[in-house]
Amino acid sequence: MSEFMDTRHSFPVHVAALAAAGLLASCAVGPDFKPPDAPRDARFVAAGQLPPQTAAAPLPGGEAQRFVDGQDIPGQWWTLFQSAQLNALIERALKNSPTLDSAQAALRQANEITAAQRGSYYPSVSGAFEAQRQKASGAAFGIPGFPASYFYNLDTASVNVSYTLDAFGGTRRQVEALQAQAEYQQFALQASYLTLTTNIVAAAVNEASLRAQIAATEQIAQSQQAQLGIVTRRVVAGGASRADVLQQQAVLQSTLATLPALRAALAQQRNQLAVYCGMLPAEYTDAQFDLDSLQMPQDLPVSLPSKFVEQRPDVREYSALLHAATAQVGIATANMLPQITLSGSYGQAAPTLDNIFAASSNVWNVIGSLTQPIFKGGQLRHQRRAAVAAAQEAAANYKVTVITAFQNVSDTLYALNADADALAAEALAERTAAQSLAIVQAQYKNGAASHVQVLAAQQSYQSSAVALVKARAQRFADTAALFHALGGGWWNRTEALADIQKPREAP
C-alpha cells in the first residue's frame, strides 16, 4: 500500500502491472482439452470385400468406377460431373442461399462473442465527471453557529480501474469454451455448404431421372396406343375379340395414369432447386437437366481413415462441442475457488473547475477484495458434477458421430458397387425386354402370338425401361453421396481455410 501513497500519479501503472503479474502467474483449473485420436487401424470395409473397380454397363453413365485410396477431393467436387449447367446452378446457390447466410451470421456472432469475452483478460477502465450543487443544513451536523443553510459546489473528475485476477483460470476457460463454440459454428458452416451442394446435385439428378421416366413412359404409351390400333383392326377383321381391345385400353390407361404423378414430382423437384438457390418457385427458370448431360466420375477418392475424422465437418463439430464441454468443467471448478478483485480510482475534486487540477484536489482509493464461497447449499458442487456429466455426454456423442461417419462411407461404397451391378443387370433386362416385345408384336401381327403374350411383353418392357432410368440416376446420386460422406473437400477451398485458420487469440 505504501508504494501507492509515495507515487500517487503512477497509480494506474501499478494497478496494470499487478494485474498483468496476476494473469501470468495464474493457472487454469479443470481438464486441458486434447482432440480425440482417430480410430487405430480403422477401415471403411472389411479387407477384400470391395473390388478395385465397379462393373461397367454399355450405356452413357455406365462406365466402370475405380476406388483410389488416399486420393484428395477437390473443393468443387461437383465439377467432376462435367456439367456447366450444374456448375452455374451451384455457384448461384452459394451466393444466394439463405441457409448459408444464416450459418455465416451465426459464425460472425460466435466470433464477436468470443472477442468480447477476451476483454475480461484486461482491467476495466472508465472515466467519470460529476458536477453537483448542494444545499446543506447546519442542524444536520449539530454544529453551533453553522449557517442555517449552506450552498456549495463540487466538481469531480476521476478514472476508475477494476480487475478480477484470473487466479484459477476461470476467465480463460470461459474464453476457451466460447472459442470452441465459434469453432463449432465454423464447421457448421462447412457442413451447411456441403449439404447444400450435395442436395443440389441430388436434386438435379432426380430431376433428370424424372424427365427420363416421363419420356420413357410417354414412349411406352405411344407404343401401346399403336398396339391398340392393331388390336382394333384385328377385331374388325375377325382376328381378335372385343375383350382384347378392352385389355389393351386398360393397359394404355394404366400407363398414362402414372404420368400426372411423375409430372407433379418433377415440378416439385424444380421448386426445391429454386429454394436451394434462394428464389421463389415462380422465379426459377433454369434449363432442364437430363442424365445424358452428366458424366460419371470414374476415379473415386477414398480418404485414408487416419485423416478422415479431420475431414468430416460433423465430426469436427462434435469435437468442438466436446472441447466446449471440457472447458465448462474448468469454469465450474473455478467458481468454487476464491475470486480476487482489485479496484481503484484516481481523480480530482474541487469546488470550482478552475481549481480541479490543483495538487490539493487529488483524490484516490485502492481496494482489494477476496471472495470465497462458503455455503451455497451444494449448488457449486452439483454444477461441477453436471459439467462433468455434460463432458461425458459430449464424448459419447463424438464417438457416435465418428462411428456413424465411417458407416456413411461404408454404406456408400457398398451402394456404389451394388449400383454398378444393378445398372449392368437392368441394362441387359431392358434390351432383352425390348427385343422380346418386338418379336411378340411381330408374331401377333402374323397371328402367331396371343394378345395376352403381347400384354405381358409390354408390361415387362415398361417395368424394365423405368427401372433402367432409376438405376442410372441412383448411380449418379450415390457417387455424389460418396463425396458428401468423405467431407466434400472443404479443406481445398481457399475461403474455408481462411475462415478456419483465422487467428483466434488476438483480442
Backbone torsions as a table, in degrees:
resi	resn	phi	psi	omega
1	MET	NA	-33.0	-176.0
2	SER	-63.1	-33.8	-177.7
3	GLU	-65.6	-29.8	177.0
4	PHE	-72.3	-33.6	-179.6
5	MET	-73.7	-33.1	-179.0
6	ASP	-74.8	-33.3	-175.8
7	THR	-130.5	74.6	-173.2
8	ARG	-66.1	-31.1	-177.5
9	HIS	-72.3	-17.5	-179.7
10	SER	-96.4	17.0	-176.3
11	PHE	-55.3	-51.7	-178.3
12	PRO	-61.1	-34.1	-179.9
13	VAL	-64.8	-42.3	-179.3
14	HIS	-66.3	-40.8	179.7
15	VAL	-63.4	-43.5	179.3
16	ALA	-63.9	-40.0	-179.9
17	ALA	-64.7	-42.5	179.4
18	LEU	-65.4	-39.7	179.3
19	ALA	-63.6	-43.2	179.6
20	ALA	-63.9	-40.6	178.3
21	ALA	-63.0	-39.4	178.5
22	GLY	-65.5	-37.9	179.1
23	LEU	-64.3	-45.1	-178.2
24	LEU	-67.3	-32.3	-175.9
25	ALA	-84.7	-11.8	-174.0
26	SER	-76.3	162.5	176.6
27	CYS	-125.3	162.0	-179.3
28	ALA	-108.3	113.8	179.5
29	VAL	-75.6	164.6	179.5
30	GLY	93.8	169.3	-177.1
31	PRO	-72.7	141.6	172.9
32	ASP	-84.8	131.5	-175.7
33	PHE	-76.0	135.6	172.6
34	LYS	-129.1	124.0	-179.8
35	PRO	-55.3	135.5	179.2
36	PRO	-59.5	144.4	177.8
37	ASP	-71.8	150.9	174.7
38	ALA	-67.4	149.5	178.3
39	PRO	-55.9	134.0	-179.6
40	ARG	-79.9	141.7	176.5
41	ASP	52.0	35.2	-177.6
42	ALA	-79.9	150.2	175.1
43	ARG	-133.6	152.9	174.6
44	PHE	-80.0	-35.8	176.7
45	VAL	-137.6	160.3	178.0
46	ALA	-65.2	149.9	-177.7
47	ALA	-57.7	131.5	175.7
48	GLY	81.6	4.0	-177.0
49	GLN	-88.3	-14.9	177.0
50	LEU	-120.9	134.9	176.0
51	PRO	-71.8	160.7	180.0
52	PRO	-63.7	-24.3	175.4
53	GLN	-147.2	156.8	-176.6
54	THR	-85.5	169.6	179.2
55	ALA	-71.7	157.2	179.0
56	ALA	-110.7	153.5	177.0
57	ALA	-128.5	142.4	-175.1
58	PRO	-79.0	65.7	176.5
59	LEU	-160.9	160.9	-180.0
60	PRO	-57.1	133.3	-176.7
61	GLY	85.0	2.2	-178.8
62	GLY	-100.5	13.5	-178.6
63	GLU	-63.3	147.9	176.5
64	ALA	-67.4	144.8	179.1
65	GLN	-114.1	140.6	-177.2
66	ARG	-113.4	131.1	176.5
67	PHE	-86.5	124.4	-176.3
68	VAL	-115.6	107.8	-179.8
69	ASP	-66.5	132.5	174.8
70	GLY	80.2	-0.6	179.5
71	GLN	-71.8	137.4	-177.3
72	ASP	-75.9	159.8	-178.6
73	ILE	-108.0	128.0	178.5
74	PRO	-66.8	150.9	179.7
75	GLY	-62.6	-34.5	175.8
76	GLN	-105.6	68.6	-172.8
77	TRP	-63.8	-26.4	-177.2
78	TRP	-67.8	-17.3	178.0
79	THR	-67.5	-16.0	178.6
80	LEU	-66.5	-16.4	176.7
81	PHE	-81.1	-6.2	173.6
82	GLN	54.1	46.9	176.9
83	SER	-121.1	109.5	179.0
84	ALA	-61.7	-35.2	179.3
85	GLN	-64.6	-43.5	178.5
86	LEU	-65.7	-41.9	179.0
87	ASN	-60.0	-44.3	-179.2
88	ALA	-65.4	-38.5	-179.8
89	LEU	-64.7	-44.7	-179.6
90	ILE	-67.0	-39.2	178.0
91	GLU	-60.1	-41.3	178.3
92	ARG	-65.9	-42.5	-179.0
93	ALA	-63.2	-40.0	-179.3
94	LEU	-64.8	-26.9	179.1
95	LYS	-83.7	-30.6	-169.4
96	ASN	-113.3	-5.4	-172.5
97	SER	-67.3	121.9	174.3
98	PRO	-63.4	-29.0	178.9
99	THR	-62.5	-44.7	177.5
100	LEU	-68.2	-38.1	177.6
101	ASP	-59.4	-42.3	179.0
102	SER	-63.5	-44.8	-179.7
103	ALA	-65.2	-37.9	178.3
104	GLN	-67.1	-39.8	177.8
105	ALA	-65.6	-39.1	177.9
106	ALA	-63.3	-37.1	177.6
107	LEU	-67.3	-43.6	177.8
108	ARG	-61.3	-40.8	178.1
109	GLN	-61.2	-46.1	-179.4
110	ALA	-62.5	-40.0	179.0
111	ASN	-65.7	-39.7	-179.7
112	GLU	-69.8	-37.8	177.3
113	ILE	-63.7	-39.9	177.4
114	THR	-64.3	-44.8	179.2
115	ALA	-62.3	-37.6	178.5
116	ALA	-64.8	-41.1	-179.3
117	GLN	-67.0	-29.9	178.0
118	ARG	-63.2	-21.3	176.3
119	GLY	-61.2	-19.7	178.0
120	SER	-70.1	-13.5	176.5
121	TYR	-66.1	-23.0	-169.2
122	TYR	-115.7	160.2	176.9
123	PRO	-62.7	149.7	174.9
124	SER	-93.1	123.0	-177.4
125	VAL	-121.4	130.9	178.1
126	SER	-138.8	151.0	176.8
127	GLY	-111.7	149.5	-178.4
128	ALA	-143.6	144.3	172.5
129	PHE	-134.8	133.4	-177.6
130	GLU	-136.7	132.3	174.9
131	ALA	-122.9	128.1	-179.2
132	GLN	-139.2	150.7	172.6
133	ARG	-126.5	131.1	-172.0
134	GLN	-135.4	146.0	173.5
135	LYS	-108.2	121.8	-179.5
136	ALA	-110.7	148.6	178.5
137	SER	-105.7	133.2	178.6
138	GLY	-62.9	-32.2	-179.0
139	ALA	-63.0	-29.7	-179.1
140	ALA	-66.9	-24.6	-178.5
141	PHE	-98.0	-13.2	-179.6
142	GLY	64.6	34.6	-178.3
143	ILE	-106.0	117.3	179.2
144	PRO	-62.4	139.1	176.9
145	GLY	83.6	-7.7	178.6
146	PHE	-68.4	137.7	-178.3
147	PRO	-54.6	148.1	179.7
148	ALA	-58.0	-32.3	175.8
149	SER	-144.5	146.2	-175.7
150	TYR	-141.4	126.3	179.4
151	PHE	-103.2	138.8	174.9
152	TYR	-151.6	156.4	177.2
153	ASN	-109.7	150.9	175.3
154	LEU	-146.8	119.7	176.1
155	ASP	-108.7	129.5	-177.2
156	THR	-129.7	128.4	172.8
157	ALA	-124.0	130.4	-175.5
158	SER	-148.5	156.9	171.5
159	VAL	-116.8	127.1	-176.8
160	ASN	-112.4	133.3	-179.2
161	VAL	-123.9	133.1	178.0
162	SER	-139.6	138.5	-179.5
163	TYR	-150.1	129.9	174.1
164	THR	-101.3	115.1	-178.8
165	LEU	-64.8	133.3	178.1
166	ASP	-86.4	61.4	-171.2
167	ALA	-62.7	-32.5	-176.3
168	PHE	-118.1	13.7	172.2
169	GLY	79.6	14.6	179.6
170	GLY	-61.8	-41.5	179.8
171	THR	-65.7	-43.2	179.7
172	ARG	-65.2	-34.5	176.2
173	ARG	-67.4	-35.3	177.2
174	GLN	-64.3	-44.4	177.1
175	VAL	-63.4	-40.9	179.3
176	GLU	-60.6	-42.9	179.3
177	ALA	-63.7	-41.4	179.6
178	LEU	-69.5	-36.1	175.1
179	GLN	-61.3	-41.1	178.8
180	ALA	-65.7	-36.9	176.2
181	GLN	-65.0	-38.6	176.6
182	ALA	-65.1	-39.0	177.2
183	GLU	-64.0	-39.1	175.5
184	TYR	-57.7	-44.7	179.7
185	GLN	-66.6	-33.0	176.8
186	GLN	-60.6	-45.8	-178.5
187	PHE	-81.2	-22.1	170.7
188	ALA	-65.2	-36.4	175.7
189	LEU	-64.1	-43.8	178.7
190	GLN	-65.1	-36.3	177.5
191	ALA	-65.9	-39.4	177.7
192	SER	-64.5	-41.6	178.3
193	TYR	-60.6	-47.4	-178.5
194	LEU	-65.8	-43.3	-179.4
195	THR	-64.2	-41.1	-179.7
196	LEU	-63.1	-48.4	-178.2
197	THR	-65.0	-39.8	179.0
198	THR	-66.2	-41.3	179.3
199	ASN	-62.8	-37.8	179.3
200	ILE	-66.2	-44.1	177.6
201	VAL	-61.0	-45.6	-179.8
202	ALA	-63.1	-39.5	179.4
203	ALA	-68.0	-39.4	177.8
204	ALA	-63.7	-42.4	178.2
205	VAL	-64.0	-41.2	-179.6
206	ASN	-66.4	-39.0	176.0
207	GLU	-60.8	-45.9	179.1
208	ALA	-61.3	-39.6	178.9
209	SER	-64.2	-44.0	180.0
210	LEU	-63.7	-39.9	178.3
211	ARG	-63.8	-42.4	179.5
212	ALA	-66.4	-37.9	177.6
213	GLN	-65.6	-40.1	178.1
214	ILE	-64.5	-45.1	179.9
215	ALA	-62.0	-43.4	179.7
216	ALA	-64.8	-40.4	-179.5
217	THR	-66.6	-41.3	178.8
218	GLU	-64.5	-39.4	178.0
219	GLN	-64.8	-41.0	178.1
220	ILE	-64.6	-40.3	179.3
221	ALA	-63.6	-38.4	177.4
222	GLN	-63.0	-41.7	178.2
223	SER	-63.9	-41.1	179.5
224	GLN	-68.3	-34.3	176.6
225	GLN	-65.0	-42.2	177.6
226	ALA	-63.7	-39.3	178.6
227	GLN	-65.2	-34.3	177.7
228	LEU	-63.3	-38.1	177.0
229	GLY	-63.8	-40.3	178.4
230	ILE	-62.8	-45.0	-179.1
231	VAL	-63.3	-40.5	-179.4
232	THR	-62.9	-42.5	179.1
233	ARG	-65.8	-34.5	179.0
234	ARG	-70.0	-31.3	175.7
235	VAL	-64.5	-43.6	179.3
236	VAL	-61.9	-36.9	-179.2
237	ALA	-81.7	-5.3	178.8
238	GLY	86.2	11.4	-178.8
239	GLY	-96.9	-0.2	179.3
240	ALA	-149.7	163.3	-178.4
241	SER	-102.8	167.0	177.1
242	ARG	-62.6	-30.3	179.1
243	ALA	-63.4	-35.5	178.1
244	ASP	-63.8	-39.8	178.2
245	VAL	-63.0	-45.3	-178.8
246	LEU	-64.2	-38.8	178.1
247	GLN	-63.3	-42.7	-179.9
248	GLN	-67.8	-38.5	176.3
249	GLN	-62.3	-40.7	179.8
250	ALA	-63.7	-41.7	178.2
251	VAL	-63.5	-44.4	179.3
252	LEU	-61.0	-47.7	-178.7
253	GLN	-65.8	-34.9	176.9
254	SER	-63.0	-39.4	177.9
255	THR	-67.4	-45.4	-179.7
256	LEU	-63.9	-30.0	-178.2
257	ALA	-67.5	-20.4	178.7
258	THR	-79.9	-15.7	-175.7
259	LEU	-69.9	-42.4	-179.3
260	PRO	-57.5	-41.5	179.9
261	ALA	-65.8	-39.5	178.8
262	LEU	-65.6	-42.0	179.9
263	ARG	-67.7	-37.5	176.4
264	ALA	-64.7	-42.5	178.2
265	ALA	-62.6	-37.7	178.1
266	LEU	-64.3	-45.1	178.5
267	ALA	-62.5	-41.2	179.0
268	GLN	-66.0	-35.5	178.6
269	GLN	-66.2	-39.3	176.8
270	ARG	-67.5	-34.7	174.4
271	ASN	-62.0	-38.7	178.7
272	GLN	-65.8	-39.6	176.0
273	LEU	-62.1	-37.1	176.8
274	ALA	-62.1	-42.1	178.6
275	VAL	-63.4	-43.2	178.3
276	TYR	-58.7	-31.9	-179.0
277	CYS	-89.0	3.1	179.8
278	GLY	72.6	32.7	-177.4
279	MET	-121.6	158.4	170.6
280	LEU	-75.3	148.1	-177.6
281	PRO	-53.9	-39.5	-177.6
282	ALA	-68.8	-18.5	-178.4
283	GLU	-85.9	-13.2	-174.1
284	TYR	-84.1	112.6	-178.4
285	THR	-128.8	24.7	-177.3
286	ASP	-63.6	160.7	178.5
287	ALA	-62.7	164.5	-175.1
288	GLN	-89.3	147.5	176.9
289	PHE	-94.5	144.0	170.7
290	ASP	-139.7	154.7	-173.3
291	LEU	-63.0	-32.4	-177.5
292	ASP	-69.7	-16.8	179.8
293	SER	-84.2	-7.4	-178.8
294	LEU	-102.5	139.4	176.1
295	GLN	-103.0	139.1	-179.0
296	MET	-83.6	118.0	174.8
297	PRO	-59.8	129.7	-175.1
298	GLN	-97.3	-27.5	175.5
299	ASP	-102.0	110.7	-177.0
300	LEU	-102.8	121.1	179.8
301	PRO	-72.5	143.8	173.0
302	VAL	-129.5	110.6	-175.4
303	SER	-62.6	151.8	171.6
304	LEU	-68.3	131.5	-178.9
305	PRO	-55.1	-30.6	-179.3
306	SER	-66.7	-26.3	179.3
307	LYS	-100.1	-11.9	-171.0
308	PHE	-60.0	-43.1	-176.1
309	VAL	-65.8	-22.4	177.1
310	GLU	-81.4	-14.2	-174.4
311	GLN	-100.6	-21.2	-179.2
312	ARG	-81.8	119.2	179.5
313	PRO	-58.9	-38.2	-177.4
314	ASP	-69.1	-34.1	175.9
315	VAL	-65.4	-41.7	178.3
316	ARG	-66.5	-32.9	175.5
317	GLU	-60.6	-49.4	-176.5
318	TYR	-72.1	-26.5	171.9
319	SER	-64.7	-41.1	177.9
320	ALA	-66.0	-39.3	177.2
321	LEU	-64.4	-37.6	176.0
322	LEU	-64.3	-40.6	177.5
323	HIS	-60.5	-46.4	179.9
324	ALA	-62.1	-41.4	-179.9
325	ALA	-66.2	-36.2	177.1
326	THR	-64.4	-42.1	178.9
327	ALA	-64.5	-32.8	179.1
328	GLN	-64.0	-29.5	175.3
329	VAL	-63.4	-42.7	177.3
330	GLY	-63.6	-38.8	178.3
331	ILE	-63.2	-46.2	-179.9
332	ALA	-64.0	-34.7	177.7
333	THR	-68.4	-44.4	-179.6
334	ALA	-63.0	-31.0	179.5
335	ASN	-66.3	-18.0	179.7
336	MET	-87.9	-7.2	-173.5
337	LEU	-107.6	167.5	-176.6
338	PRO	-60.4	146.1	174.4
339	GLN	-111.5	122.2	-176.7
340	ILE	-109.3	124.4	-178.1
341	THR	-125.9	132.2	173.3
342	LEU	-112.2	135.8	177.1
343	SER	-146.9	157.4	179.6
344	GLY	-170.9	165.4	177.3
345	SER	-142.6	152.9	178.4
346	TYR	-142.5	131.7	-178.8
347	GLY	-169.7	-164.8	-178.4
348	GLN	-129.6	142.0	176.2
349	ALA	-137.8	127.0	-176.3
350	ALA	-151.3	155.5	179.7
351	PRO	-71.7	-20.1	177.4
352	THR	-137.7	155.6	178.9
353	LEU	-64.4	-27.4	-179.4
354	ASP	-63.7	-29.6	-175.8
355	ASN	-102.2	6.6	-170.1
356	ILE	-69.4	-23.7	179.7
357	PHE	-99.7	11.5	176.5
358	ALA	-70.9	152.1	-178.6
359	ALA	-60.1	-33.4	-178.8
360	SER	-72.8	-9.5	-177.9
361	SER	-91.9	-2.4	-178.2
362	ASN	-64.6	135.0	173.7
363	VAL	-137.5	144.6	176.0
364	TRP	-160.0	163.5	174.5
365	ASN	-153.5	153.4	177.3
366	VAL	-131.4	131.6	-177.8
367	ILE	-132.6	130.1	172.7
368	GLY	-119.8	133.5	-178.4
369	SER	-135.4	147.0	175.8
370	LEU	-129.7	124.9	-178.6
371	THR	-118.8	122.3	178.6
372	GLN	-120.5	117.6	175.9
373	PRO	-59.7	132.0	179.9
374	ILE	-109.8	-49.2	-179.4
375	PHE	-146.1	122.5	174.6
376	LYS	-135.1	29.7	177.2
377	GLY	66.2	26.3	-179.4
378	GLY	80.8	6.6	-176.2
379	GLN	-59.7	-49.1	-176.0
380	LEU	-67.5	-38.7	179.5
381	ARG	-63.4	-44.0	-179.4
382	HIS	-71.7	-32.2	176.0
383	GLN	-64.0	-39.1	178.1
384	ARG	-67.6	-41.5	177.9
385	ARG	-61.8	-38.3	177.6
386	ALA	-64.4	-39.2	178.5
387	ALA	-65.0	-39.1	177.6
388	VAL	-63.7	-43.2	179.0
389	ALA	-64.5	-38.4	178.3
390	ALA	-64.2	-37.9	177.3
391	ALA	-66.4	-38.7	177.1
392	GLN	-65.5	-39.8	176.6
393	GLU	-62.6	-43.9	179.4
394	ALA	-62.7	-38.1	178.2
395	ALA	-64.3	-41.6	178.8
396	ALA	-66.5	-40.5	178.4
397	ASN	-63.9	-37.4	177.6
398	TYR	-62.9	-44.5	-179.1
399	LYS	-61.9	-42.8	178.8
400	VAL	-62.1	-40.6	-179.2
401	THR	-63.5	-42.0	178.5
402	VAL	-63.5	-46.4	-179.9
403	ILE	-61.1	-44.1	179.7
404	THR	-63.7	-36.8	178.7
405	ALA	-62.6	-44.8	177.0
406	PHE	-63.0	-38.9	178.6
407	GLN	-62.3	-42.1	179.6
408	ASN	-56.6	-47.0	-179.2
409	VAL	-65.7	-45.5	-179.4
410	SER	-59.8	-46.2	179.5
411	ASP	-59.5	-42.0	-177.3
412	THR	-69.1	-38.8	177.7
413	LEU	-62.2	-45.5	177.8
414	TYR	-63.5	-39.4	-179.6
415	ALA	-63.3	-42.1	179.5
416	LEU	-63.7	-41.2	178.1
417	ASN	-63.1	-42.2	178.6
418	ALA	-69.7	-36.3	179.7
419	ASP	-59.4	-42.8	-179.0
420	ALA	-63.4	-44.5	178.5
421	ASP	-64.5	-41.9	-179.5
422	ALA	-64.9	-41.1	179.9
423	LEU	-63.4	-43.9	178.5
424	ALA	-61.6	-41.1	-179.9
425	ALA	-68.4	-42.4	-179.5
426	GLU	-67.2	-36.3	177.8
427	ALA	-63.5	-43.3	178.0
428	LEU	-65.3	-41.5	-179.5
429	ALA	-64.3	-39.7	-179.4
430	GLU	-66.7	-42.6	178.4
431	ARG	-63.9	-42.7	-179.6
432	THR	-64.3	-43.5	-179.4
433	ALA	-66.2	-37.7	178.4
434	ALA	-65.4	-43.2	178.5
435	GLN	-64.6	-41.7	179.8
436	SER	-63.5	-41.6	179.7
437	LEU	-63.9	-43.7	-179.9
438	ALA	-61.4	-41.0	-179.3
439	ILE	-66.5	-46.2	-177.7
440	VAL	-65.7	-39.4	178.5
441	GLN	-63.8	-41.2	178.0
442	ALA	-64.0	-40.4	178.6
443	GLN	-65.9	-37.1	-179.8
444	TYR	-64.7	-40.5	178.1
445	LYS	-59.8	-34.6	-177.8
446	ASN	-91.0	2.0	178.8
447	GLY	79.8	13.7	-177.5
448	ALA	-96.6	-1.1	178.5
449	ALA	-140.2	151.4	-179.8
450	SER	-85.2	163.8	178.3
451	HIS	-68.0	-29.0	177.2
452	VAL	-61.1	-39.4	177.9
453	GLN	-65.3	-37.2	177.7
454	VAL	-64.3	-45.3	179.6
455	LEU	-60.0	-43.1	179.9
456	ALA	-63.7	-41.2	179.3
457	ALA	-67.2	-37.7	177.7
458	GLN	-62.9	-47.8	-179.5
459	GLN	-63.2	-39.2	178.8
460	SER	-63.9	-44.1	-179.7
461	TYR	-67.5	-39.9	179.4
462	GLN	-59.8	-45.9	179.7
463	SER	-63.8	-42.2	-177.6
464	SER	-68.0	-39.7	-178.9
465	ALA	-64.5	-45.8	179.5
466	VAL	-67.9	-39.4	179.4
467	ALA	-64.0	-36.0	178.3
468	LEU	-65.1	-42.8	177.5
469	VAL	-59.7	-46.8	-179.5
470	LYS	-63.4	-37.4	179.3
471	ALA	-66.2	-40.3	176.6
472	ARG	-61.9	-46.6	-178.4
473	ALA	-65.6	-38.3	-178.7
474	GLN	-63.3	-34.2	-179.7
475	ARG	-68.5	-41.6	175.4
476	PHE	-62.6	-45.4	-177.2
477	ALA	-63.1	-42.1	-179.4
478	ASP	-71.6	-28.2	174.5
479	THR	-65.1	-43.2	175.7
480	ALA	-64.0	-37.8	179.7
481	ALA	-63.2	-32.0	178.4
482	LEU	-65.5	-44.7	178.2
483	PHE	-61.7	-38.5	177.1
484	HIS	-64.6	-45.8	-177.4
485	ALA	-63.3	-29.7	-178.3
486	LEU	-87.2	-1.4	175.8
487	GLY	108.6	-10.9	171.8
488	GLY	76.3	6.0	174.3
489	GLY	72.0	24.6	-178.6
490	TRP	-59.0	-28.7	-178.1
491	TRP	-68.7	-9.4	176.0
492	ASN	-103.4	9.4	174.8
493	ARG	-100.2	125.4	-175.4
494	THR	-59.3	-43.6	-176.5
495	GLU	-67.7	-33.0	178.3
496	ALA	-68.2	-43.3	179.6
497	LEU	-66.3	-38.0	179.3
498	ALA	-61.9	-35.7	-179.8
499	ASP	-75.6	-45.7	-174.6
500	ILE	-72.9	-32.7	-178.7
501	GLN	-90.6	8.4	179.7
502	LYS	-61.6	134.4	179.6
503	PRO	-59.0	135.6	-176.4
504	ARG	-117.3	0.9	-176.6
505	GLU	-95.2	-24.0	-177.6
506	ALA	-69.2	134.6	-179.9
507	PRO	-71.9	NA	NA
